[in-house]
Amino acid sequence: MDAIPSDTTIEAARKQFEILRRLGPEARLKIAFELSDNLRSLVEAGVRQRHPDFDEQRVQQEVLRLMIGDELFQEVIKETGDRL
């Protein structure tokens, strides 16, 4: 169990993994998508708070940059121009 957060006991992590194993693949996938959506929302809120002057397009560009990294973001910009 290498993926146990430092604020979680081993017993709590075991229980969580047990529950996740009982869920079917569709339920686990749904949870994964919800977590991804939640992360994107948090990143977007952070960008908006740090850059209140950004318009919607610039906010979405910055969210994308933060989520995929600078190197891949620069490749996307090179391919698409500024049209994301």
DOMI-944728 format. One record per residue (C-alpha): residue in one letter; residue number from 0; x, y, z. Coordinates in steps of 0.5 Angstrom, whole numbers, always signed. Each point is the difference from the previous one (the first is absolute). Layout:
<lumdrens>
LUMDREN,A,NUM,X,Y,Z .
...
</lumdrens>
This chain:
<lumdrens>
LUMDREN,M,0,+0,+0,+0 .
LUMDREN,D,1,+5,+5,-2 .
LUMDREN,A,2,-6,+5,-2 .
LUMDREN,I,3,-2,+2,+7 .
LUMDREN,P,4,+0,+7,+1 .
LUMDREN,S,5,+4,+2,+7 .
LUMDREN,D,6,-7,+2,+3 .
LUMDREN,T,7,-3,-6,-1 .
LUMDREN,T,8,+1,-6,+5 .
LUMDREN,I,9,+1,-7,-3 .
LUMDREN,E,10,-6,-3,+2 .
LUMDREN,A,11,-4,+6,-3 .
LUMDREN,A,12,+3,-1,-7 .
LUMDREN,R,13,-1,-8,+1 .
LUMDREN,K,14,-7,+2,+1 .
LUMDREN,Q,15,+0,+5,-6 .
LUMDREN,F,16,+3,-5,-5 .
LUMDREN,E,17,-5,-5,+2 .
LUMDREN,I,18,-6,+4,-2 .
LUMDREN,L,19,+3,+2,-6 .
LUMDREN,R,20,+2,-7,-2 .
LUMDREN,R,21,-8,-2,+1 .
LUMDREN,L,22,-2,+6,-5 .
LUMDREN,G,23,+0,-2,-7 .
LUMDREN,P,24,+4,+3,-5 .
LUMDREN,E,25,-6,+4,-2 .
LUMDREN,A,26,+0,+3,+7 .
LUMDREN,R,27,+7,+1,+0 .
LUMDREN,L,28,+1,+3,-6 .
LUMDREN,K,29,-6,+5,+2 .
LUMDREN,I,30,+4,+2,+6 .
LUMDREN,A,31,+6,+1,-4 .
LUMDREN,F,32,-3,+5,-5 .
LUMDREN,E,33,-4,+4,+6 .
LUMDREN,L,34,+7,+0,+4 .
LUMDREN,S,35,+3,+3,-7 .
LUMDREN,D,36,-6,+5,-1 .
LUMDREN,N,37,+1,+2,+8 .
LUMDREN,L,38,+8,+1,-1 .
LUMDREN,R,39,-1,+4,-7 .
LUMDREN,S,40,-5,+5,+4 .
LUMDREN,L,41,+5,+1,+6 .
LUMDREN,V,42,+5,+2,-5 .
LUMDREN,E,43,-5,+4,-4 .
LUMDREN,A,44,-2,+4,+6 .
LUMDREN,G,45,+8,+1,+2 .
LUMDREN,V,46,+1,+3,-7 .
LUMDREN,R,47,-6,+4,+1 .
LUMDREN,Q,48,+2,+2,+7 .
LUMDREN,R,49,+8,+2,-2 .
LUMDREN,H,50,-2,+3,-7 .
LUMDREN,P,51,-7,+4,+1 .
LUMDREN,D,52,+2,+4,-6 .
LUMDREN,F,53,+0,-7,-5 .
LUMDREN,D,54,-5,+0,-5 .
LUMDREN,E,55,-4,-7,+0 .
LUMDREN,Q,56,+5,-3,-6 .
LUMDREN,R,57,+6,+2,+4 .
LUMDREN,V,58,-3,-3,+6 .
LUMDREN,Q,59,-1,-7,-4 .
LUMDREN,Q,60,+7,+1,-3 .
LUMDREN,E,61,+3,+1,+7 .
LUMDREN,V,62,-4,-6,+3 .
LUMDREN,L,63,+2,-5,-6 .
LUMDREN,R,64,+8,+3,+1 .
LUMDREN,L,65,+0,-2,+7 .
LUMDREN,M,66,-4,-7,-1 .
LUMDREN,I,67,+5,-2,-6 .
LUMDREN,G,68,+6,+3,+2 .
LUMDREN,D,69,+4,+6,-4 .
LUMDREN,E,70,+4,-5,-5 .
LUMDREN,L,71,-7,-3,-3 .
LUMDREN,F,72,-3,+7,+1 .
LUMDREN,Q,73,+5,+3,-5 .
LUMDREN,E,74,-1,-6,-5 .
LUMDREN,V,75,-7,+1,+0 .
LUMDREN,I,76,+0,+8,-1 .
LUMDREN,K,77,+5,-1,-5 .
LUMDREN,E,78,-5,-5,-4 .
LUMDREN,T,79,-6,+4,+1 .
LUMDREN,G,80,+3,+7,+1 .
LUMDREN,D,81,-4,+4,+5 .
LUMDREN,R,82,-7,-4,-2 .
LUMDREN,L,83,-1,-5,+6 .
</lumdrens>
